[in-house]
């Protein structure tokens, strides 16, 4: 009967330990999901928002039609999503706006004041060729941070 060298035994043990410990770390991530329309979101393969720790990642909320109305639609969905986590636009630290009509978003940028006041997050605005569904003119995603509770 052949014996395994101590070095090879240690290598097997370390590989097993790394595999098991690494897997446990992944399993420890607690994701709290929120859906506006679970059936539709499941078809796409997404959740409206996912909270990990104190951070809320809000998927792109969309608007269609006239840009003024489209922005209000998108921000109202974000507002509803944030409220699910007892948060508001004051908790938003990052905003990305994707639009097929950047000049129109710029023209109606004051609509954001209704939601943010003067406490704006870091922001990126990008014009794109198209969004997920034809007819969409804007998609806004945000990241919000909740206060640390003790």
C-alpha positions as CSV (number, residue, x, y, z in Angstrom):
1,X,0.0,0.0,0.0
2,X,1.4,3.4,-1.0
3,X,1.5,6.3,1.5
4,X,0.8,9.9,0.6
5,X,3.6,12.3,1.3
6,X,3.0,14.8,4.1
7,X,3.4,17.7,1.6
8,X,0.7,16.2,-0.7
9,X,-1.6,15.6,2.3
10,X,-1.2,19.2,3.4
11,X,-1.9,20.4,-0.1
12,X,-5.2,18.3,-0.2
13,X,-6.2,19.6,3.2
14,X,-5.5,23.3,2.2
15,X,-7.5,22.9,-1.0
16,X,-10.4,21.4,0.8
17,X,-10.3,24.1,3.5
18,X,-10.2,26.8,0.9
19,X,-13.1,25.3,-1.0
20,X,-15.3,24.9,2.1
21,X,-14.4,28.3,3.7
22,X,-14.8,30.1,0.4
23,X,-18.2,28.6,-0.1
24,X,-19.3,29.5,3.4
25,X,-18.4,33.2,2.8
26,X,-20.6,33.2,-0.3
27,X,-23.4,31.6,1.6
28,X,-23.2,34.3,4.3
29,X,-24.1,37.1,2.0
30,X,-27.6,38.0,2.9
31,X,-29.6,39.6,0.0
32,X,-32.9,41.2,0.7
33,X,-34.8,41.6,-2.5
34,X,-37.7,43.8,-3.4
35,X,-39.9,43.5,-6.5
36,X,-42.4,46.0,-8.0
37,X,-43.7,43.3,-10.4
38,X,-42.2,40.0,-9.6
39,X,-43.6,38.1,-12.6
40,X,-42.2,40.6,-15.1
41,X,-38.9,40.9,-13.2
42,X,-38.5,37.1,-13.1
43,X,-39.1,36.9,-16.9
44,X,-36.2,39.4,-17.4
45,X,-34.1,37.9,-14.7
46,X,-33.8,40.8,-12.2
47,X,-35.1,42.3,-9.0
48,X,-36.2,45.9,-8.6
49,X,-33.7,46.2,-5.7
50,X,-31.3,44.2,-3.7
51,X,-30.1,45.2,-0.2
52,X,-26.8,43.8,1.0
53,X,-25.8,45.0,4.4
54,X,-26.7,48.7,4.6
55,X,-26.5,49.3,0.8
56,X,-29.5,49.2,-1.5
57,X,-28.9,48.6,-5.2
58,X,-31.9,49.8,-7.2
59,X,-32.3,48.5,-10.8
60,X,-32.9,50.9,-13.6
61,X,-36.4,52.4,-13.2
62,X,-37.8,53.4,-16.6
63,X,-40.0,56.0,-18.2
64,X,-41.6,56.4,-21.6
65,X,-43.3,59.1,-23.7
66,X,-42.6,62.8,-23.0
67,X,-39.4,63.2,-21.1
68,X,-41.0,65.3,-18.3
69,X,-43.5,62.5,-17.6
70,X,-40.9,59.8,-18.1
71,X,-38.6,61.2,-15.5
72,X,-41.4,61.5,-13.0
73,X,-42.4,57.9,-13.7
74,X,-38.9,56.6,-13.1
75,X,-38.3,58.7,-10.0
76,X,-41.6,57.7,-8.5
77,X,-40.7,54.0,-8.8
78,X,-37.3,54.7,-7.2
79,X,-39.1,56.6,-4.4
80,X,-41.5,53.6,-3.8
81,X,-38.5,51.2,-3.8
82,X,-36.5,53.3,-1.3
83,X,-39.5,53.6,1.0
84,X,-39.7,49.8,1.1
85,X,-36.4,50.0,2.9
86,X,-37.4,53.0,5.0
87,X,-35.1,55.2,3.0
88,X,-35.5,58.3,0.9
89,X,-33.5,60.2,-1.8
90,X,-31.4,61.6,1.0
91,X,-29.9,58.1,1.3
92,X,-28.9,58.0,-2.4
93,X,-25.2,58.2,-2.9
94,X,-24.9,57.3,-6.7
95,X,-27.2,57.8,-9.6
96,X,-26.8,56.7,-13.2
97,X,-29.2,58.0,-15.9
98,X,-29.3,56.3,-19.3
99,X,-31.4,58.0,-21.9
100,X,-32.1,58.1,-25.6
101,X,-32.6,61.9,-25.4
102,X,-29.9,63.5,-23.3
103,X,-30.7,67.0,-24.3
104,X,-34.3,66.5,-23.1
105,X,-33.1,65.1,-19.7
106,X,-30.9,68.2,-19.3
107,X,-33.8,70.4,-20.2
108,X,-35.9,68.9,-17.4
109,X,-33.1,68.4,-14.9
110,X,-35.0,70.5,-12.3
111,X,-37.5,67.6,-11.9
112,X,-34.8,66.0,-9.8
113,X,-35.0,68.8,-7.2
114,X,-38.5,67.5,-6.2
115,X,-36.8,64.2,-5.2
116,X,-33.3,65.3,-4.1
117,X,-33.8,68.9,-2.9
118,X,-30.2,70.1,-3.0
119,X,-28.7,67.0,-1.6
120,X,-27.5,65.5,-4.9
121,X,-25.7,62.2,-5.2
122,X,-22.7,61.5,-7.4
123,X,-24.2,61.1,-10.8
124,X,-23.5,60.0,-14.4
125,X,-25.8,60.8,-17.3
126,X,-25.3,58.9,-20.6
127,X,-27.1,58.9,-23.9
128,X,-27.6,55.5,-25.4
129,X,-28.9,54.2,-28.7
130,X,-31.8,52.3,-27.1
131,X,-33.1,50.9,-23.8
132,X,-34.5,47.4,-22.9
133,X,-37.9,47.9,-24.5
134,X,-38.7,50.1,-27.5
135,X,-40.5,53.3,-26.4
136,X,-38.5,53.7,-23.2
137,X,-36.7,57.1,-23.2
138,X,-35.0,57.0,-19.7
139,X,-33.7,54.5,-17.2
140,X,-32.4,55.6,-13.8
141,X,-30.5,53.4,-11.4
142,X,-29.4,54.4,-7.9
143,X,-27.3,53.1,-5.0
144,X,-28.4,54.1,-1.5
145,X,-26.8,53.7,1.8
146,X,-28.7,53.2,5.1
147,X,-27.3,54.4,8.4
148,X,-25.4,51.9,10.4
149,X,-27.5,50.6,13.3
150,X,-26.0,49.4,16.5
